[in-house]
Amino acid sequence: MISSTLSSPPVISGRPAGPGLVARFWSLAEVRWAAIATGLFALGGVAQLLESPPALWWALYLACYVTGGWEPALAGLRALPERTLDVDLLMIVAAVGAASIGQVFDGALLIVIFATSGALEAVATARTADSVRALLDLAPERATRLLPDGEEEVIEAADLAVDDIIRIRPGERIAADALVLDGASDVEQATITGEPLPVAKTAGDEVFAGTLNGTGSLIAQVHRPVGESVIARIVALVEKASATKAKTQLFIEKVEQWYSVAVVVATLALFGVPLALGAELQPTLLRAMTFMIVASPCAVVLATMPPLLSAIALAGRNGVLVKSALVMERLADTSLVAFDKTGTLTTGSPRLAGVHAAAGVDTTELLRLAAGAEDPSEHPLAVAVLTAAQERGLPVPPAGDFDSTPGHGVTALIEGRRVAVGRPSLLDQLPDHVAAETRHVVTHVEGAGHTAVVVVVDGRPWGVLALADHIRSRAAATVEALTALTGATPVLLTGDNLGAARHLAAEAGIADTYAGLLPADKVDRVRHVQARGQRVLLVGDGVNDAPALATAELGVAMGRQGSDLALQTADAVLVRDDLSALPAMIALSRRARRVVKANLLIAAAFIIVLVTWDLTGHLPLPLGVAGHEGSTVIVGLNGLRLLRQSGWRQTT
């Protein structure tokens, strides 16, 4: 199933395959049969090289025929009543024909190619199904529902109905899309919206199924059926996009039909017509089988695969996992690159970007007291403040009487001073004339795309800490290189707020920014761009990016911090999270395509010459086999040139 291998890329996680994954693959019958057939072929080759009795290596090769060829042969025969003839059955016939005239090695090689291709197709199907099932695990199986009398009951999440009231305890995953009725908490919803920091949720705010509640307790009312939650719609979008992508194989299947029918008709004519005219059986059969061999597409297959597989291997050595030859080939068609923000163009973790102290306040003292108050907290913002103080070598004072209020911040007694660190809402507790100057600073910090953290000491605003998710070091150079390669400046698609998105886009050199996007919105934006004729390559890292990764012509995931679903849905993975590998990968794909075109010309020339010779003259079988195998060697060696490290040209 050569064409199937190129059309259905095996979805392989960017993380190391553990024993469970190996067992999962081995449970597939196609994988087991392919492994057995390959082993028998190798044993037959060794026996032949050692000049063992012909009966031994013939038996091994024929066993390879049976183990590797029975499934495509049976599938091809079952398709015949539907008037469908594909290249798989044609190659099985060619393999049998080769054995019938003594060329059993050539036939066994064809069998091994088909068996391996069928195994890869089975792996692709299994991994795609697994990745979608894994997404559903984000949502909890059970939920706590509040009854009208105030009692609680634990029920299956699937049994929740619209208007049910649920309790969401600290640290729990939320079971349904709901509106908060009471309580306050910070909810980690990066899996849905891509926002890098937990979002404060209070009465009236929406929470999503599959997101993680923080330290507060929430009472919420389900407002969307479980089957229509954002997480459920992500599953549907991934499945729909994957199915749409598979339709591109219609043209390839038609080509297979034309080629298969043409070769079969020509072979039968070459055998039947001379016999009808009185020709002898043995030379007629020999000529027909020679035609079948020299017309077989082995050289064409090897003309395509070695360059692409060599390019895949080279990319792998440089930190890029490209999941199939089809992906490597299609990278060359990229005309527009779209980036997610958090964890893709940025590092995904907040860091201190600036300290804005009030008049008369020392910035070092401001940061030191803020770090002391945040020390007992596990909030990502607290970690960023504490890390900044430690990097500056500041001694962090111990905190007493610590208190944390979800959605607002923390307070603590530091060296006899009451220190409050938290969101700008802390200023609401102070008189306007006291907080006015600090509010202006907050507006400035947020306008620059940063997160503002206010520090209040003994009821007086001491200043504002600006926190930001830092852009990756090579992001701007990557955007510039991609613009030169594709002729279009990349775009930014993010669930984060518009201010932060525009600030990051300006740093990266991106002009078109689309912010506040949910997963379905990203899909719509990708489709809108595709409707203008662009071939989109999307780069992302989270579960929320998975539908868009599947919808785009190609999806690339960040390997180190990418979610499992993003890694499985994506067509390629940047294992080291190195954005500069993107333009290098596209350039490598275009070089591989040029080699493929050259190889196809070489392979076609050999086939045309050999077939013409066989039809118009007398092509000796040994010469036909030598020409056929020689063409495969030439194109194979030409393709292997892409293994050289010099083929990888990375942006600095």
C-alpha positions in Angstrom: 0.0 0.0 0.0 2.6 2.5 -1.1 0.1 5.3 -1.8 -1.6 4.8 1.5 1.7 5.3 3.4 2.1 8.7 1.7 -1.4 9.7 2.2 -2.0 8.8 5.8 0.8 10.1 7.9 1.5 8.0 11.0 0.7 10.1 14.0 3.5 9.5 16.4 4.0 11.3 19.7 7.0 13.6 20.0 7.8 11.9 23.3 9.8 8.7 23.7 7.8 5.6 23.0 7.4 3.5 26.2 6.7 -0.2 26.5 2.9 0.5 26.4 3.2 2.2 23.0 5.3 -0.6 21.6 2.8 -3.2 22.9 0.0 -1.1 21.3 1.7 -1.2 17.9 2.6 -4.9 18.2 -1.1 -5.6 18.9 -1.8 -4.6 15.3 -1.9 -7.6 12.9 -0.4 -5.5 10.1 2.6 -4.7 12.1 3.2 -8.3 13.2 2.9 -9.7 9.6 5.2 -7.0 8.2 7.8 -7.8 10.9 7.6 -11.5 10.1 7.8 -10.9 6.3 10.9 -8.6 6.7 12.6 -11.2 8.9 12.0 -14.0 6.5 13.3 -11.8 3.6 16.4 -11.0 5.5 17.0 -14.7 6.3 16.4 -15.6 2.7 19.0 -13.0 1.5 21.6 -14.3 4.0 21.0 -17.9 2.9 21.3 -16.9 -0.8 24.6 -14.9 -0.2 26.0 -17.9 1.7 25.2 -20.1 -1.3 23.0 -22.4 0.7 20.8 -25.0 -1.1 18.4 -23.1 -3.4 15.5 -25.0 -1.8 16.3 -23.2 1.6 16.3 -19.6 0.4 13.4 -20.3 -2.0 11.4 -21.6 0.9 12.2 -18.5 3.0 11.4 -16.1 0.2 8.1 -17.9 -0.5 7.2 -17.7 3.2 7.9 -14.0 3.0 5.4 -13.9 0.0 2.7 -15.6 2.2 3.2 -13.6 5.4 3.6 -10.2 3.8 1.4 -10.6 0.7 -1.7 -12.5 1.7 -3.6 -9.4 3.2 -3.1 -7.0 0.2 -3.8 -9.9 -2.2 -7.0 -10.8 -0.4 -8.1 -7.1 -0.2 -7.3 -6.7 -3.9 -9.3 -9.8 -4.9 -12.3 -8.7 -2.8 -12.2 -5.3 -4.6 -12.4 -6.9 -8.1 -16.2 -7.6 -8.0 -16.5 -3.8 -7.4 -14.5 -3.2 -10.6 -11.6 -1.7 -8.6 -8.1 -2.6 -9.4 -5.3 -1.0 -7.4 -1.5 -1.1 -7.6 -1.3 -3.3 -4.6 -2.8 -6.3 -6.4 -0.8 -5.5 -9.5 2.5 -5.6 -7.5 1.4 -8.9 -5.9 0.9 -10.3 -9.4 4.2 -8.9 -10.4 5.9 -10.5 -7.4 4.3 -13.9 -8.2 5.3 -13.5 -11.9 8.9 -12.7 -10.9 9.0 -15.9 -8.8 7.5 -17.9 -11.7 10.5 -17.0 -13.9 13.0 -17.5 -11.2 13.4 -13.9 -9.9 12.1 -14.7 -6.4 14.3 -12.1 -4.7 12.7 -9.2 -6.7 9.3 -10.4 -5.8 10.1 -10.8 -2.1 11.5 -7.2 -2.1 8.2 -5.9 -3.4 6.3 -7.9 -0.8 8.3 -6.4 2.0 7.7 -2.8 0.7 3.9 -3.4 0.7 3.8 -5.1 4.1 5.8 -2.3 5.7 3.5 0.3 4.1 0.4 -1.4 5.3 1.8 -1.5 8.8 2.5 2.2 8.8 -1.1 2.9 7.7 -2.5 0.7 10.5 -0.3 2.6 13.0 -1.6 5.9 11.7 -5.2 4.9 12.2 -4.6 3.6 15.7 -2.7 6.6 16.9 -5.2 9.1 15.5 -8.0 7.3 17.4 -5.9 7.2 20.6 -5.2 10.9 20.4 -8.9 11.8 20.3 -9.7 9.5 23.1 -6.9 11.0 25.2 -8.5 14.4 24.8 -11.7 13.2 26.4 -9.7 12.3 29.5 -9.3 16.0 30.3 -12.9 16.2 31.5 -13.5 14.4 34.8 -15.8 11.4 34.9 -17.8 12.7 37.9 -19.1 15.9 39.3 -20.7 17.2 42.5 -24.3 18.3 42.0 -26.1 20.5 44.5 -29.7 19.5 45.2 -32.5 22.0 45.9 -32.4 21.0 49.6 -28.7 21.9 49.8 -27.5 18.3 49.9 -24.7 17.1 47.5 -24.6 14.1 45.3 -21.7 12.8 43.1 -22.9 11.8 39.6 -21.4 10.9 36.3 -20.3 14.1 34.4 -22.2 12.8 31.4 -25.5 12.9 33.3 -25.2 16.7 34.0 -28.0 18.7 32.4 -28.3 22.4 31.6 -29.2 24.5 34.8 -27.8 21.9 37.2 -25.9 23.5 40.0 -22.4 22.1 40.7 -19.7 22.6 43.3 -16.2 22.9 42.1 -13.7 22.3 44.9 -10.0 23.5 45.0 -7.8 21.5 42.7 -10.7 19.8 40.8 -11.1 19.7 37.1 -14.3 21.3 36.0 -16.9 18.9 34.6 -19.0 21.1 32.3 -19.2 24.5 30.8 -20.9 26.6 33.4 -21.5 30.2 34.8 -20.1 31.0 38.3 -22.9 31.8 40.8 -20.8 32.2 43.9 -17.2 32.0 45.1 -13.8 33.2 43.7 -10.9 31.3 42.3 -8.1 31.3 39.8 -8.8 28.8 37.0 -6.0 27.4 34.8 -7.6 27.3 31.4 -4.6 27.2 29.1 -5.8 24.0 27.6 -8.8 25.8 26.1 -7.9 29.4 25.6 -4.1 29.3 25.6 -3.8 32.0 28.3 -0.5 31.5 30.1 -1.7 32.5 33.6 -4.7 31.3 35.7 -7.7 33.5 35.2 -9.6 35.0 38.1 -13.2 33.7 38.2 -16.0 35.3 40.2 -19.8 35.4 40.0 -21.0 35.8 36.4 -17.8 34.5 34.7 -17.8 31.4 32.5 -15.7 28.3 33.2 -14.9 25.5 30.8 -15.1 21.7 31.1 -11.6 20.2 31.4 -10.0 23.3 32.9 -8.4 23.1 36.4 -9.7 25.0 39.4 -7.2 26.8 41.7 -7.3 27.3 45.4 -10.9 28.7 45.7 -14.2 27.0 45.8 -16.9 27.8 43.1 -20.6 27.2 42.8 -21.6 27.2 39.1 -24.6 26.6 36.9 -24.3 24.4 33.9 -25.2 26.4 30.8 -24.3 24.1 28.0 -25.0 20.4 27.4 -22.0 18.2 28.1 -21.9 17.0 24.6 -21.7 20.6 23.3 -18.9 21.8 25.7 -15.9 23.5 24.3 -13.8 20.4 25.0 -16.3 18.1 23.2 -16.4 20.5 20.2 -12.6 20.3 20.1 -12.9 16.5 19.6 -15.4 16.9 16.9 -13.3 19.6 15.1 -10.2 17.3 15.2 -12.2 14.4 13.7 -13.8 16.5 11.0 -10.5 18.2 10.0 -8.7 14.8 9.8 -11.5 13.4 7.6 -11.3 16.4 5.3 -7.6 16.0 4.9 -8.0 12.4 3.9 -10.0 13.4 0.8 -6.9 14.6 -1.0 -6.2 10.9 -1.8 -8.9 10.7 -4.5 -6.6 11.9 -7.2 -3.9 9.4 -6.2 -6.4 6.5 -6.2 -7.4 7.4 -9.7 -3.8 7.4 -10.9 -3.4 4.0 -9.3 -6.4 2.7 -11.2 -5.1 4.0 -14.6 -1.7 2.6 -14.1 -2.8 -0.8 -12.8 -5.3 -1.3 -15.6 -2.9 -0.2 -18.2 -0.1 -2.5 -17.1 -2.5 -5.5 -16.7 -4.0 -5.0 -20.1 -0.5 -4.6 -21.7 0.8 -7.7 -19.9 -2.2 -9.8 -20.9 -2.0 -8.5 -24.5 1.7 -9.2 -24.6 1.0 -12.8 -23.4 -2.3 -13.6 -25.1 -1.9 -12.0 -28.6 1.3 -13.8 -29.6 -0.1 -17.1 -28.3 -3.2 -16.6 -30.4 -1.0 -16.1 -33.4 0.9 -19.3 -32.8 3.8 -18.2 -30.7 5.5 -20.7 -28.2 4.4 -20.6 -24.6 7.8 -20.3 -22.9 9.3 -17.3 -24.7 5.9 -15.6 -24.7 5.5 -16.0 -20.9 9.1 -14.9 -20.4 8.5 -11.7 -22.4 5.3 -10.9 -20.5 6.9 -11.5 -17.1 9.9 -9.4 -18.1 7.5 -6.6 -19.1 5.7 -6.9 -15.7 9.0 -6.6 -13.9 10.4 -3.6 -15.9 7.0 -1.8 -15.8 6.7 -2.2 -12.0 6.9 1.0 -10.1 9.8 0.0 -7.7 12.1 2.6 -9.2 9.3 5.2 -9.0 8.7 4.4 -5.3 12.4 4.6 -4.5 12.7 7.8 -6.6 10.3 9.4 -4.1 11.0 7.8 -0.7 14.8 7.9 -0.3 15.0 11.7 -0.7 12.0 12.3 1.6 13.1 9.8 4.2 16.7 11.1 4.1 15.3 14.6 4.6 13.2 13.3 7.6 16.3 11.7 9.1 18.3 14.9 8.6 15.5 17.0 10.2 15.4 14.5 13.1 19.1 14.9 13.8 18.5 18.6 14.0 15.6 18.4 16.5 12.5 18.2 14.2 10.3 15.1 14.1 8.6 15.0 10.7 6.0 12.2 10.9 5.8 11.0 7.3 7.1 11.4 3.8 3.8 13.1 2.8 4.4 15.8 5.4 8.0 16.4 4.3 6.8 16.7 0.7 3.9 19.1 1.5 6.1 21.4 3.6 7.4 22.8 0.4 3.9 24.1 -0.5 3.7 26.3 2.6 2.6 29.8 1.6 1.6 31.2 5.1 2.7 30.4 8.6 0.4 31.0 11.6 1.6 31.0 15.2 0.0 30.5 18.5 1.3 32.8 21.1 1.7 31.3 24.6 4.3 28.5 24.7 5.0 28.9 20.9 6.3 32.3 20.2 6.8 32.8 23.9 8.4 30.6 26.6 5.1 30.0 28.3 6.2 31.1 31.8 5.9 34.6 33.2 9.0 36.6 34.2 9.5 40.0 35.8 9.6 42.6 33.0 9.9 45.7 35.1 9.5 47.3 38.5 7.6 50.6 38.8 8.1 52.0 42.3 6.1 54.9 43.7 7.8 58.2 44.5 10.2 57.7 47.4 10.2 53.9 47.3 13.3 51.9 46.5 12.8 49.4 43.7 15.0 46.8 45.4 13.0 47.1 48.7 9.8 46.9 46.8 10.8 43.6 45.1 12.2 42.2 48.3 9.0 42.7 50.3 6.8 41.5 47.5 8.9 38.3 47.2 8.6 37.7 51.0 4.8 38.0 50.8 4.6 35.7 47.7 7.0 33.1 49.1 4.3 30.8 50.6 2.2 31.0 47.5 2.3 28.5 44.6 0.6 30.8 42.1 2.6 31.2 38.8 2.8 35.0 39.4 4.2 34.4 42.8 6.9 32.1 41.4 7.9 34.7 38.9 8.2 37.4 41.6 10.2 35.1 43.9 12.5 34.0 41.0 13.2 37.6 40.1 14.2 38.4 43.7 16.5 35.3 43.9 18.1 36.1 40.5 19.0 39.5 41.9 20.5 38.0 45.1 17.9 39.7 47.4 17.4 38.0 50.8 13.7 37.0 51.0 12.3 37.8 54.4 10.0 35.3 56.1 6.3 35.8 56.0 3.9 35.7 58.9 0.1 35.8 59.1 -0.1 34.7 55.4 -3.5 34.8 53.7 -4.4 34.1 50.1 -7.6 35.3 48.5 -8.3 33.6 45.1 -8.8 36.2 42.4 -7.2 39.0 44.3 -3.8 38.2 45.8 -2.0 37.5 49.0 -1.3 39.4 52.2 1.4 38.7 54.8 3.2 40.3 57.7 6.8 41.1 56.7 9.2 42.6 59.2 6.3 44.2 61.0 4.7 45.6 57.8 1.4 44.5 56.3 2.2 43.7 52.7 -0.4 42.9 50.0 0.5 41.7 46.6 -2.1 41.0 43.9 -4.2 42.1 41.1 -5.1 45.8 40.4 -8.4 45.2 42.2 -6.4 45.7 45.5 -6.5 49.4 44.7 -10.3 49.4 45.0 -9.9 49.1 48.7 -7.9 52.4 48.9 -9.1 56.0 48.6 -9.1 57.4 45.0 -6.6 60.1 45.7 -4.2 57.5 47.2 -4.5 55.0 44.4 -4.8 57.4 41.4 -1.1 57.5 40.5 -0.8 53.8 40.7 -3.8 53.2 38.5 -2.1 55.2 35.8 0.9 53.0 36.1 -1.3 49.9 35.9 -2.9 51.2 32.7 0.5 51.8 31.2 1.8 48.4 32.1 -1.3 46.6 30.8 -1.2 48.7 27.6 2.3 47.4 27.0 0.9 43.8 27.0 2.1 43.0 30.5 0.4 41.6 33.6 0.2 44.2 36.4 0.8 43.1 40.0 0.2 45.8 42.6 2.2 46.0 45.9 0.6 47.7 48.8 2.5 48.2 52.1 0.6 49.3 55.2 -2.3 50.7 53.2 -0.1 52.7 50.8 0.6 51.7 47.2 4.4 51.1 46.8 4.4 50.3 43.1 3.6 47.9 40.3 5.5 44.8 39.1 5.2 44.2 35.4 5.2 40.5 34.5 5.4 39.2 30.9 5.6 35.9 29.0 8.9 36.4 27.2 9.3 36.0 23.5 11.6 33.2 22.4 15.1 34.4 21.5 14.9 33.4 17.8 11.3 34.3 17.2 12.0 37.6 15.3 14.7 36.0 13.1 12.4 33.1 12.3 9.5 35.4 11.3 11.9 37.3 9.0 13.2 34.0 7.4 9.7 32.6 6.9 8.5 35.8 5.3 11.4 35.6 2.8 10.7 31.9 2.1 6.9 32.1 1.7 6.5 35.7 0.5 3.9 36.3 3.2 4.4 37.6 6.8 3.3 35.1 9.4 0.1 35.8 11.4 -0.6 35.4 15.1 -3.7 33.4 16.4 -4.1 33.4 20.2 -6.6 33.1 23.0 -4.8 35.8 25.0 -6.0 39.4 25.3 -5.4 41.8 22.4 -3.0 44.1 24.3 -0.6 41.3 25.1 -1.0 39.8 21.6 -0.2 43.0 19.8 2.8 43.7 22.1 4.3 40.2 21.3 3.5 40.5 17.6 5.4 43.8 17.4 8.4 42.2 19.0 8.3 39.3 16.6 7.7 41.4 13.5 4.2 40.1 12.9 1.6 42.6 11.5 -1.7 40.5 11.5 -2.9 39.6 15.0 -6.1 37.8 16.0 -6.7 37.6 19.7 -9.3 36.3 22.1 -9.8 33.2 20.0 -11.3 30.0 21.3 -10.4 26.7 19.5 -13.3 26.9 17.1 -12.4 30.5 16.3 -8.9 29.5 15.4 -10.3 26.9 13.0 -12.5 29.5 11.4 -9.6 31.9 11.0 -7.5 29.1 9.4 -10.3 28.2 7.0 -10.8 31.9 6.1 -7.1 32.2 5.1 -7.3 28.9 3.2 -10.3 30.2 1.3 -8.0 32.9 -0.1 -5.8 30.2 -1.6 -3.1 30.1 1.1 -1.6 26.8 2.2 -1.3 27.2 6.0 1.3 25.8 8.3 0.1 26.3 11.9 2.5 26.2 14.9 1.0 25.5 18.4 1.5 23.7 21.6 -1.8 23.3 23.5 -4.9 21.2 23.4 -6.7 24.4 22.3 -4.5 24.4 19.2 -5.3 20.8 18.2 -8.4 21.5 16.0 -6.5 24.2 14.1 -3.4 22.0 13.8 -5.6 19.4 12.1 -7.5 21.9 9.9 -4.4 23.6 8.5 -2.6 21.9 5.6 0.2 21.2 8.1 0.5 21.4 11.9 3.7 21.8 13.9 3.8 21.3 17.7 6.3 22.4 20.3 7.9 19.3 21.7 9.0 20.1 25.2 5.9 21.6 26.6 3.3 20.7 24.0 0.2 18.8 25.1 -0.1 15.1 24.2 -3.0 15.9 21.8 -1.1 18.7 20.1 1.9 16.3 19.6 -0.3 13.6 18.2 -2.4 15.8 16.0 0.5 17.7 14.5 2.3 16.6 11.4 5.7 17.6 12.8 7.2 18.4 16.2 9.9 20.8 17.1 11.5 18.5 19.7 13.8 21.3 21.1 11.2 24.1 20.8 13.6 25.8 18.4 11.6 28.1 16.2 14.6 28.6 13.8 14.2 25.1 12.7 10.9 26.0 10.9 12.4 27.9 7.9 15.2 25.3 7.7 12.5 22.5 7.6 10.6 24.2 4.7 13.8 24.9 2.8 14.9 21.2 3.2 11.5 20.1 1.9 11.9 22.2 -1.2 15.4 20.7 -1.8 13.9 17.2 -1.3 11.2 18.0 -3.8 13.8 19.0 -6.4 15.6 15.7 -5.9 12.3 13.8 -6.1 11.6 15.4 -9.5 15.0 14.5 -10.8 14.7 10.9 -9.6 11.3 10.6 -11.2 12.7 11.7 -14.5 15.5 9.1 -14.1 13.1 6.3 -13.1 10.7 7.2 -15.9 13.5 7.2 -18.5 14.6 3.7 -17.4 11.1 2.3 -17.5 10.3 3.8 -20.9 13.5 2.5 -22.4 13.2 -1.0 -20.9 9.5 -1.3 -21.8 10.1 0.0 -25.3 13.0 -2.5 -25.7 10.8 -5.3 -24.5 7.9 -4.4 -26.8 9.9 -3.7 -29.9 12.8 -6.0 -29.6 14.1 -8.8 -27.4 15.1 -7.7 -23.9 17.0 -10.4 -22.2 15.6 -11.1 -18.8 18.9 -10.6 -16.9 19.4 -7.3 -18.7 15.8 -6.2 -17.9 16.3 -7.1 -14.2 19.7 -5.4 -14.2 18.2 -2.2 -15.7 15.3 -2.3 -13.4 17.4 -2.8 -10.3 20.1 -0.4 -11.6 17.5 2.4 -11.8 16.5 1.8 -8.2 20.1 1.9 -7.0 20.7 5.2 -8.9 17.7 7.0 -7.6 18.2 5.6 -4.1 21.8 6.9 -3.9 20.7 10.2 -5.3 18.1 10.5 -2.6 20.6 9.6 0.1 22.6 12.8 -0.6 20.1 14.6 1.6 21.5 12.8 4.6 24.5 15.2 4.6 24.4 17.8 7.4 25.2 20.5 4.9 21.6 20.2 3.7 20.3 21.8 7.0 20.5 25.5 6.8 19.2 27.0 10.0 18.3 30.6 10.8 20.5 32.2 13.5 
